[in-house]
Amino acid sequence: MHSLHRLNGQLVAHPWAWTALAATGLLLAAWLANFVTKKIALRVLQKLLSASPLGREMGDGHGQVRLNVIPRLANAVPALVVYAGVGMLPNLPDNFVTVTRAVCQAFIVVTVALAISRLLNLINSIYERRPNARNKPIKGYIQIIKIIMFVLVGLSVIATLIGAKFLHLITGLGAMTAVLMLIFQDTILSLVASVQISNDGRVRIGDWIEMPSQNADGDVIDIALHTVTVQNWDMTVTTIPTKKLISDSFKNWRNMSERGGRRIKRALLLDQASVRFLRVEEIQRLERFALLHDYLDSKAAELEAWNAQLAAAGKDSVNARRVTNLGTFRVYVQQYLRAHPKVHQGMTLLVRQLQPTSSGIPLEIYCFSNDVRWAQYEQLQADIFDHLLAILPEFGLQVFQAPSGSDVRRALGQNAAGGH
């Protein structure tokens, strides 16, 4: 005690030294409060949370809780110590105390806002672990809450630093409403679009969407307030403004995946000159195909009855009906698809002729695969058309193909050889 009185007597003659010593003690107290809060209190809290059901939701999978919110909130503790103790320091001007407290108050408000922001991120992270979270994401709502919160925090900090009333500052902004509407026009439109998308479920995380106007063709990996992020099939990433998904058209392939069938719509271009009637021996040869046996038998009975009526009526044989190679091939393709284990039999299956063109007769195959995965779908489609192209000669049909350079050279060579 004698030493303290002597030190006090010496410092009275030097007011600045006493103020510096007191300020040093205040800063030391703030540092100690920060140390105790983060190194001791947080560790105890972490152990308590790890043992609770909430801790299992917040955990990293190894029984440890990653605290993101509370450490940020703990930063306000030293500011509270300085705010409470700065008024006790001797020989400080009132203006300095006022400014210091205003800065501490602004720092506390910003710190609390950042802690709330991390809490909202944690809520979104926990929500996304739910099985149906991809159908109704809440990330857009959380972002708009953050925007409103930080706007209010910014106004509060400005009001605190300039010494104005927060409500007075809010009232003064009424005249700037039109300007704010103009500034936040995109945000407002994005908010409306985000709410509409979330309610009607037109786009969900994991959907395959195709939007040529935005060069997007791939899976949706993120739905935020302002943008929807699409990872394209070439591994590039496209960000689409959320409002574009309301105003512009796009294709969503989700229904294809959910129904379990992916469409195959592709045509064989057949040479019209190769279409003809089948001879009797050709029909007999085709009967060895199991897929055609029943069809040829029923067709033979039908044509025999029809042609018998013509003969009884004394009609010329030119009116008789006969089997064509194209019609028989069309039935073969249909039966082939009906028997294929990887073709979806519960969806539309057609084999039809389209209008003839200068490139031949299009014979279109319209069916669905029962595996919607891209690689398996392409493999099935290739297998089907490989088989059909290879078996065409059995029916006396040819694929139409424009002459190539080798065809022209071969024809010229033959003409030249014939001339000699």
PyMOL commands that set and color helices and strands:
alter all, ss='L'
color gray80, all
select helices_A, chain A and resi 2-12+15-50+53-58+69-74+76-88+94-127+139-162+166-183+185-200+212-214+244-247+254-259+272-274+280-286+290-312+317-319+325-339+374-395+405-419
alter helices_A, ss='H'
color red, helices_A
select strands_A, chain A and resi 208-211+216-223+227-232+237-241+251-252+262-270+350-353+361-369
alter strands_A, ss='S'
color yellow, strands_A
deselect
rebuild
show_as cartoon
